Amino acid sequence: MGASPKLRSNQVTERSHEISNPKQKRLYTVRESAEFLGRSVWAMRELIWGGKIPVVRTDGGRKIFVDIEDLVDFINHNKSTYL
């Protein structure tokens, strides 16, 4: 077996950027949203029911989705510093 070619350090960095997912989904289920925020599903539902995070629902559908941009806005709005 032949030896594998050596990579320059910048080639390793370039390859790590190729792994990104160009089609990242925008709508998440309640469970996925809870995982994103590090909360339980019930805590996520309480945020939704309390009107703190808006949802996307199809006409006549029961399933709800949360926009990733709303999750990021929620995080940014609730940031604070310890003094």
C-alpha positions as CSV (number, residue, x, y, z in Angstrom):
1,M,0.0,0.0,0.0
2,G,1.3,3.4,-0.9
3,A,1.8,6.2,1.6
4,S,-1.0,8.8,1.7
5,P,0.0,12.2,0.5
6,K,0.8,14.7,3.2
7,L,-1.6,17.7,3.5
8,R,-0.5,21.2,4.2
9,S,-2.1,22.7,7.3
10,N,-4.2,25.1,5.2
11,Q,-5.6,22.2,3.1
12,V,-7.1,20.6,6.3
13,T,-8.8,23.9,7.1
14,E,-10.1,24.2,3.6
15,R,-11.6,20.7,3.7
16,S,-13.3,21.4,7.0
17,H,-15.3,24.2,5.3
18,E,-16.5,21.9,2.6
19,I,-18.5,19.9,5.1
20,S,-21.1,22.6,5.7
21,N,-24.8,21.9,4.9
22,P,-25.9,24.4,2.2
23,K,-29.6,23.4,2.6
24,Q,-30.0,23.9,6.3
25,K,-33.7,23.6,7.2
26,R,-35.5,26.6,8.5
27,L,-38.6,25.1,10.3
28,Y,-38.1,22.9,13.3
29,T,-40.6,20.7,15.2
30,V,-41.3,21.5,18.9
31,R,-39.0,18.7,19.9
32,E,-36.1,20.0,17.7
33,S,-36.7,23.5,18.9
34,A,-36.6,22.4,22.5
35,E,-33.2,20.7,21.8
36,F,-31.9,23.8,20.1
37,L,-32.7,25.9,23.2
38,G,-31.6,23.2,25.7
39,R,-35.1,22.9,27.2
40,S,-37.6,20.2,27.7
41,V,-40.5,19.7,25.2
42,W,-43.0,20.9,27.9
43,A,-40.9,24.0,28.6
44,M,-40.9,24.7,24.9
45,R,-44.6,24.3,24.7
46,E,-45.1,26.8,27.6
47,L,-43.0,29.3,25.7
48,I,-45.2,28.8,22.6
49,W,-48.5,28.9,24.6
50,G,-47.3,32.0,26.5
51,G,-46.7,33.8,23.2
52,K,-43.0,34.2,23.6
53,I,-42.2,32.2,20.5
54,P,-44.4,32.3,17.4
55,V,-45.2,29.2,15.4
56,V,-45.9,28.2,11.8
57,R,-49.0,26.1,11.1
58,T,-50.4,24.9,7.9
59,D,-54.1,25.5,7.1
60,G,-56.1,22.8,8.9
61,G,-53.0,21.1,10.2
62,R,-52.3,20.3,13.8
63,K,-48.6,20.1,13.6
64,I,-46.7,23.2,14.4
65,F,-43.2,24.3,13.5
66,V,-40.9,27.0,14.8
67,D,-38.8,29.2,12.6
68,I,-35.1,29.0,13.4
69,E,-34.9,32.8,13.1
70,D,-37.5,33.2,15.9
71,L,-35.4,30.9,18.1
72,V,-32.3,33.0,17.5
73,D,-34.3,36.2,18.2
74,F,-35.5,34.6,21.4
75,I,-31.9,33.9,22.5
76,N,-30.7,37.3,21.5
77,H,-33.6,39.1,23.3
78,N,-32.9,37.1,26.5
79,K,-29.2,37.6,26.7
80,S,-27.8,39.3,29.8
81,T,-24.6,39.7,31.6
82,Y,-23.7,38.8,35.2
83,L,-22.5,41.7,37.3
